[in-house]
Amino acid sequence: MSLASFFKEHPDIRYIMYGGKGGLGKTTFSAATAYYLAQQGYKVLVFSVDPQASLSDIFERNIFGQGEVEIMPNLYACEIDADRRIKEYQNEIRQKILDMYGLDAIPDEIENYIQAASAEPAMEESAIFDEVVNIVVKGGYDYYIYDLVPLGHALYYLSMASVYDAWISKITGLREQMREYDAVVSTMKRQKETEEDQILKELVYIRDRISKSSGILTDAARTAFFFVLVPEEMIILDTKKAADLFARYDVPIRGYIVNRVVPPELAQANIPSYLRNRIEMQRGYLEKIDRDFGARVLSQVPEFESDIRGLLMIEKMAARMFGGRNQDGHQ
């Protein structure tokens, strides 16, 4: 099966994700897939959930923090401004605290905590993922293409969803047990219960938001997750380990795409020895990839002579990705 035939045979797919270690080409493949599907007449949104996003560079458009920007007919791109979203988070939290406890101002110790929590390393990714939920729930596109964070961060969100679910389910169960004894308590006690229930409601809301994010990642009917790798030993090993971990969380892994393959026919030409050695080295690793992943390798993409930037180069990348395994003699 080729990458193009995969989409023809799975018309219900709506969410497309490219995962792998940083720097392997996930953003490039996301942009090229968006281009390909837009050319087929579908309305597509590609967006980055990586704080170090580079869609602006690839499309040669300043789209950071600009919302859903039309790149060409049917193709829209979005880079979320995490800092702005974090500030919105902070204001939402402050307002909820004021409303919940009837305060006129946020106490200094709580404000310090809000500031400290917003500086946590995972806060950027959390803010981006939360905004992604808003985008997807709003609808309006045939395909949503995620330029994912590196593998470790994606696993973090999957694990956090299960942790929140177990934790809040336990709290909810305890609250239900406590209510059996609340009929005889005083009005003051009932007021306390109401405040606690408001807190519980907020925790449930947070859990539901995380569940929606992780739920898309594990939606076998509508989600396609593709691993990106290159013919190098450590990348192959890391990809195998990551695939096993993702499978434990029921992520629907649909295939693998090999990037930066030096065209083997170059070995017949008069080329420098280092390049000949690299072709030979890649040959061995490509054989290993074939043994380990077999028919699940949907495309092999050659090393390009220049960076993928601008619609012309994205078009060339899309042609290589979706042309099949046997294109030009080396795919």
C-alpha positions, 0 to 999 in steps of 0.5 A, spaced: 500 500 500 502 507 498 500 513 502 495 515 496 492 508 496 491 509 504 487 515 503 483 512 498 481 506 502 480 510 508 475 515 507 473 516 514 479 518 516 479 526 519 485 526 523 492 525 521 498 525 525 506 525 523 510 523 529 517 521 531 523 524 534 525 532 532 528 534 526 526 528 522 521 532 517 514 531 521 512 538 519 514 538 512 510 532 511 504 535 515 505 541 510 506 536 504 500 532 506 495 538 507 497 540 500 496 534 497 489 533 500 487 540 498 489 539 491 484 533 491 478 538 493 478 537 500 478 543 505 484 542 510 487 545 516 494 543 518 497 546 525 502 545 529 502 543 537 509 544 537 512 550 541 518 550 536 513 550 530 516 552 523 510 552 519 511 559 518 518 557 515 515 552 510 510 556 508 514 562 507 508 566 511 507 569 518 502 565 520 504 565 528 498 567 532 494 569 526 489 564 527 487 560 521 490 563 515 489 561 508 495 559 504 491 557 498 484 554 496 482 549 501 489 549 505 489 553 511 495 553 516 495 555 524 501 556 529 498 557 536 501 563 540 502 559 546 504 565 551 497 568 549 493 562 551 497 561 557 495 569 559 488 567 557 489 561 562 491 565 568 485 570 567 480 564 567 483 561 573 483 568 577 476 569 575 473 562 577 477 563 584 474 570 585 467 567 583 467 561 587 469 564 593 466 571 592 473 574 593 474 582 591 482 580 589 486 574 588 490 573 594 498 574 593 500 567 595 495 564 590 497 569 585 504 567 586 502 560 585 498 561 578 505 565 576 509 559 578 505 554 575 504 558 568 512 557 568 512 549 568 515 546 562 509 543 560 505 549 560 506 551 553 504 544 550 498 544 554 496 551 552 497 549 545 493 542 546 487 546 549 486 551 543 487 545 538 480 542 542 477 549 541 479 548 533 477 541 532 470 542 536 468 548 532 469 544 525 469 546 518 474 542 515 475 535 512 481 534 514 485 536 520 493 535 520 497 535 526 504 537 526 506 533 533 510 535 538 516 530 539 514 523 541 515 523 549 511 529 549 505 526 546 506 520 550 505 525 556 498 527 554 496 520 553 498 518 560 496 524 563 489 523 560 488 516 564 491 519 570 486 525 571 480 520 569 482 515 575 484 521 580 477 524 579 473 518 578 476 516 585 474 523 588 467 523 585 466 516 588 468 519 595 463 525 594 457 520 592 459 516 599 459 523 603 452 525 600 449 519 603 451 523 610 449 530 608 442 530 610 442 531 617 448 537 616 447 544 618 446 549 613 453 551 614 456 544 612 451 544 606 454 551 603 461 548 604 459 542 600 457 546 594 463 550 594 467 543 594 462 541 588 464 547 584 471 545 585 470 538 583 466 541 577 472 544 575 476 538 575 472 534 571 472 540 566 479 539 566 479 532 565 474 532 559 478 537 556 484 532 556 480 526 554 478 530 548 485 531 546 487 524 547 481 521 545 482 524 538 489 521 538 486 514 540 480 514 535 481 508 531 475 510 526 478 517 524 485 518 526 491 516 522 498 516 526 504 515 521 511 515 524 517 518 520 524 515 521 530 516 517 535 510 515 539 510 521 540 505 527 538 509 533 532 512 529 530 505 527 531 503 534 527 509 537 522 508 533 520 501 534 520 502 542 516 508 541 511 504 536 510 499 542 509 504 547 504 508 543 500 501 541 499 500 549 495 507 549 491 504 543 494 509 538 492 507 531 499 507 527 497 506 520 504 506 517 511 509 517 515 514 512 522 513 511 525 520 509 532 522 507 534 516 502 539 518 498 537 515 491 541 509 490 542 510 483 547 515 484 552 509 486 553 508 478 555 515 477 562 518 479 560 521 486 565 522 492 567 516 496 563 519 502 557 519 499 558 512 496 559 510 503 553 513 505 549 510 500 551 503 502 550 504 509 543 506 508 542 500 504 543 496 510 538 500 514 533 500 509 533 492 509 533 493 516 527 497 516 524 493 511 524 487 515 522 490 521 516 494 518 515 491 512 509 493 508 507 498 513 512 502 510 508 507 505 513 511 502 520 512 502 522 520 500 529 521 497 534 527 500 532 533 497 537 538 494 535 544 498 530 545 504 523 544 503 520 552 503 514 555 499 509 552 495 513 549 489 518 545 494 512 543 498 508 540 491 515 536 489 515 533 496 507 531 496 509 528 489 514 524 492 510 522 498 504 520 495 507 517 488 508 510 491 514 506 493 516 504 486 517 512 484 523 514 480 526 507 481 528 508 489 521 508 492 
